[in-house]
Every structure is written in C-alpha cells, then in structure tokens.
Amino acid sequence: MAAERTKAEQTYLLKVGRKIRSVRESSGHSQETFAVKCGLDRTYISDVERGERNISLLNLRKIANALKVEVHFLVQ
C-alpha cells in the first residue's frame, strides 16, 4: 500500500498539473487530442492535470515534448 501524500506533495502535483493544463489549453488541444499526441491515455492526462497522479519522468518528458516546452518549464 502506498504512503499517503503530504499536503506539500499534493500541492506540488496540483501546481504541475495546472501548468500542464494551461499550456495544453493555450495550444488549442483537447485532452483527447493531446493524449493521442503524447501516446498516453486521456484519463491519465486528466488525472495529472487534477494533481491526482504522480507523473513519471518519462511521461513528463512525453508531455513536455508534445507541448514543445522543456520539462523544467512545467515543474518550476
């Protein structure tokens, strides 16, 4: 069983998710078209954007590439 997240961890996941959503929406992609572009499932993208998923580095890289930004831009 996974340990529960601290408030700070949850806040950070939400911050990153909101940044991803903001850039995705600015680029004009729906979650569905964006998920296809990333090679990920739409529900995964939804979970990440809502801060409910602890995203892996490899998936974060896929998302950054699809958004045409550097990974550090999404996590700063």
PyMOL CGO cylinders between C-alpha atoms (Angstrom):
from pymol import cmd
from pymol.cgo import CYLINDER

trace = [
    CYLINDER, 0.00, 0.00, 0.00, 1.39, 3.41, -0.99, 0.3, 1, 1, 1, 1, 1, 1,
    CYLINDER, 1.39, 3.41, -0.99, 2.01, 6.04, 1.63, 0.3, 1, 1, 1, 1, 1, 1,
    CYLINDER, 2.01, 6.04, 1.63, -0.34, 8.99, 1.66, 0.3, 1, 1, 1, 1, 1, 1,
    CYLINDER, -0.34, 8.99, 1.66, 0.98, 12.22, 0.20, 0.3, 1, 1, 1, 1, 1, 1,
    CYLINDER, 0.98, 12.22, 0.20, 1.83, 15.16, 2.38, 0.3, 1, 1, 1, 1, 1, 1,
    CYLINDER, 1.83, 15.16, 2.38, -0.01, 18.43, 1.83, 0.3, 1, 1, 1, 1, 1, 1,
    CYLINDER, -0.01, 18.43, 1.83, 3.14, 19.89, 0.25, 0.3, 1, 1, 1, 1, 1, 1,
    CYLINDER, 3.14, 19.89, 0.25, 3.43, 16.95, -2.16, 0.3, 1, 1, 1, 1, 1, 1,
    CYLINDER, 3.43, 16.95, -2.16, -0.22, 17.21, -3.14, 0.3, 1, 1, 1, 1, 1, 1,
    CYLINDER, -0.22, 17.21, -3.14, 0.11, 20.96, -3.65, 0.3, 1, 1, 1, 1, 1, 1,
    CYLINDER, 0.11, 20.96, -3.65, 3.13, 20.44, -5.91, 0.3, 1, 1, 1, 1, 1, 1,
    CYLINDER, 3.13, 20.44, -5.91, 1.36, 17.80, -8.03, 0.3, 1, 1, 1, 1, 1, 1,
    CYLINDER, 1.36, 17.80, -8.03, -1.59, 20.16, -8.43, 0.3, 1, 1, 1, 1, 1, 1,
    CYLINDER, -1.59, 20.16, -8.43, 0.70, 23.05, -9.41, 0.3, 1, 1, 1, 1, 1, 1,
    CYLINDER, 0.70, 23.05, -9.41, 2.41, 20.97, -12.11, 0.3, 1, 1, 1, 1, 1, 1,
    CYLINDER, 2.41, 20.97, -12.11, -0.94, 19.66, -13.34, 0.3, 1, 1, 1, 1, 1, 1,
    CYLINDER, -0.94, 19.66, -13.34, -2.37, 23.15, -13.62, 0.3, 1, 1, 1, 1, 1, 1,
    CYLINDER, -2.37, 23.15, -13.62, 0.68, 24.30, -15.58, 0.3, 1, 1, 1, 1, 1, 1,
    CYLINDER, 0.68, 24.30, -15.58, 0.28, 21.37, -17.99, 0.3, 1, 1, 1, 1, 1, 1,
    CYLINDER, 0.28, 21.37, -17.99, -3.43, 22.15, -18.42, 0.3, 1, 1, 1, 1, 1, 1,
    CYLINDER, -3.43, 22.15, -18.42, -2.76, 25.84, -19.01, 0.3, 1, 1, 1, 1, 1, 1,
    CYLINDER, -2.76, 25.84, -19.01, -0.16, 25.20, -21.71, 0.3, 1, 1, 1, 1, 1, 1,
    CYLINDER, -0.16, 25.20, -21.71, -2.31, 22.46, -23.31, 0.3, 1, 1, 1, 1, 1, 1,
    CYLINDER, -2.31, 22.46, -23.31, -5.35, 24.72, -23.46, 0.3, 1, 1, 1, 1, 1, 1,
    CYLINDER, -5.35, 24.72, -23.46, -3.26, 27.60, -24.84, 0.3, 1, 1, 1, 1, 1, 1,
    CYLINDER, -3.26, 27.60, -24.84, -2.08, 25.30, -27.62, 0.3, 1, 1, 1, 1, 1, 1,
    CYLINDER, -2.08, 25.30, -27.62, -5.71, 24.53, -28.51, 0.3, 1, 1, 1, 1, 1, 1,
    CYLINDER, -5.71, 24.53, -28.51, -5.65, 20.81, -27.71, 0.3, 1, 1, 1, 1, 1, 1,
    CYLINDER, -5.65, 20.81, -27.71, -8.47, 18.91, -26.05, 0.3, 1, 1, 1, 1, 1, 1,
    CYLINDER, -8.47, 18.91, -26.05, -7.41, 16.28, -23.53, 0.3, 1, 1, 1, 1, 1, 1,
    CYLINDER, -7.41, 16.28, -23.53, -8.27, 13.63, -26.11, 0.3, 1, 1, 1, 1, 1, 1,
    CYLINDER, -8.27, 13.63, -26.11, -6.15, 15.01, -28.95, 0.3, 1, 1, 1, 1, 1, 1,
    CYLINDER, -6.15, 15.01, -28.95, -3.34, 15.86, -26.55, 0.3, 1, 1, 1, 1, 1, 1,
    CYLINDER, -3.34, 15.86, -26.55, -3.33, 12.35, -25.10, 0.3, 1, 1, 1, 1, 1, 1,
    CYLINDER, -3.33, 12.35, -25.10, -3.00, 10.89, -28.59, 0.3, 1, 1, 1, 1, 1, 1,
    CYLINDER, -3.00, 10.89, -28.59, -0.15, 13.28, -29.35, 0.3, 1, 1, 1, 1, 1, 1,
    CYLINDER, -0.15, 13.28, -29.35, 1.62, 12.18, -26.15, 0.3, 1, 1, 1, 1, 1, 1,
    CYLINDER, 1.62, 12.18, -26.15, 0.91, 8.48, -26.60, 0.3, 1, 1, 1, 1, 1, 1,
    CYLINDER, 0.91, 8.48, -26.60, -0.89, 8.42, -23.25, 0.3, 1, 1, 1, 1, 1, 1,
    CYLINDER, -0.89, 8.42, -23.25, -4.45, 7.71, -22.17, 0.3, 1, 1, 1, 1, 1, 1,
    CYLINDER, -4.45, 7.71, -22.17, -6.88, 10.63, -21.82, 0.3, 1, 1, 1, 1, 1, 1,
    CYLINDER, -6.88, 10.63, -21.82, -7.77, 9.58, -18.28, 0.3, 1, 1, 1, 1, 1, 1,
    CYLINDER, -7.77, 9.58, -18.28, -4.07, 9.67, -17.37, 0.3, 1, 1, 1, 1, 1, 1,
    CYLINDER, -4.07, 9.67, -17.37, -3.81, 13.25, -18.69, 0.3, 1, 1, 1, 1, 1, 1,
    CYLINDER, -3.81, 13.25, -18.69, -6.94, 14.17, -16.73, 0.3, 1, 1, 1, 1, 1, 1,
    CYLINDER, -6.94, 14.17, -16.73, -5.51, 12.68, -13.52, 0.3, 1, 1, 1, 1, 1, 1,
    CYLINDER, -5.51, 12.68, -13.52, -2.20, 14.51, -14.00, 0.3, 1, 1, 1, 1, 1, 1,
    CYLINDER, -2.20, 14.51, -14.00, -3.92, 17.84, -14.64, 0.3, 1, 1, 1, 1, 1, 1,
    CYLINDER, -3.92, 17.84, -14.64, -6.01, 17.45, -11.48, 0.3, 1, 1, 1, 1, 1, 1,
    CYLINDER, -6.01, 17.45, -11.48, -2.94, 16.59, -9.38, 0.3, 1, 1, 1, 1, 1, 1,
    CYLINDER, -2.94, 16.59, -9.38, -4.20, 13.08, -8.72, 0.3, 1, 1, 1, 1, 1, 1,
    CYLINDER, -4.20, 13.08, -8.72, -1.38, 11.23, -10.45, 0.3, 1, 1, 1, 1, 1, 1,
    CYLINDER, -1.38, 11.23, -10.45, 2.32, 11.21, -9.54, 0.3, 1, 1, 1, 1, 1, 1,
    CYLINDER, 2.32, 11.21, -9.54, 3.70, 11.51, -13.04, 0.3, 1, 1, 1, 1, 1, 1,
    CYLINDER, 3.70, 11.51, -13.04, 6.83, 9.59, -14.06, 0.3, 1, 1, 1, 1, 1, 1,
    CYLINDER, 6.83, 9.59, -14.06, 9.82, 11.38, -15.56, 0.3, 1, 1, 1, 1, 1, 1,
    CYLINDER, 9.82, 11.38, -15.56, 9.38, 9.59, -18.87, 0.3, 1, 1, 1, 1, 1, 1,
    CYLINDER, 9.38, 9.59, -18.87, 5.73, 10.61, -19.14, 0.3, 1, 1, 1, 1, 1, 1,
    CYLINDER, 5.73, 10.61, -19.14, 6.59, 14.15, -18.11, 0.3, 1, 1, 1, 1, 1, 1,
    CYLINDER, 6.59, 14.15, -18.11, 9.09, 14.21, -20.98, 0.3, 1, 1, 1, 1, 1, 1,
    CYLINDER, 9.09, 14.21, -20.98, 6.42, 12.97, -23.42, 0.3, 1, 1, 1, 1, 1, 1,
    CYLINDER, 6.42, 12.97, -23.42, 4.06, 15.71, -22.24, 0.3, 1, 1, 1, 1, 1, 1,
    CYLINDER, 4.06, 15.71, -22.24, 6.74, 18.41, -22.47, 0.3, 1, 1, 1, 1, 1, 1,
    CYLINDER, 6.74, 18.41, -22.47, 7.70, 17.29, -25.98, 0.3, 1, 1, 1, 1, 1, 1,
    CYLINDER, 7.70, 17.29, -25.98, 4.06, 17.34, -27.10, 0.3, 1, 1, 1, 1, 1, 1,
    CYLINDER, 4.06, 17.34, -27.10, 3.70, 20.86, -25.67, 0.3, 1, 1, 1, 1, 1, 1,
    CYLINDER, 3.70, 20.86, -25.67, 7.01, 21.93, -27.26, 0.3, 1, 1, 1, 1, 1, 1,
    CYLINDER, 7.01, 21.93, -27.26, 8.41, 23.12, -23.92, 0.3, 1, 1, 1, 1, 1, 1,
    CYLINDER, 8.41, 23.12, -23.92, 11.27, 21.99, -21.72, 0.3, 1, 1, 1, 1, 1, 1,
    CYLINDER, 11.27, 21.99, -21.72, 10.49, 19.73, -18.75, 0.3, 1, 1, 1, 1, 1, 1,
    CYLINDER, 10.49, 19.73, -18.75, 11.85, 22.31, -16.31, 0.3, 1, 1, 1, 1, 1, 1,
    CYLINDER, 11.85, 22.31, -16.31, 9.25, 24.83, -17.53, 0.3, 1, 1, 1, 1, 1, 1,
    CYLINDER, 9.25, 24.83, -17.53, 6.47, 22.51, -16.33, 0.3, 1, 1, 1, 1, 1, 1,
    CYLINDER, 6.47, 22.51, -16.33, 7.98, 21.80, -12.91, 0.3, 1, 1, 1, 1, 1, 1,
    CYLINDER, 7.98, 21.80, -12.91, 9.32, 25.21, -11.88, 0.3, 1, 1, 1, 1, 1, 1,
]
cmd.load_cgo(trace, "trace")
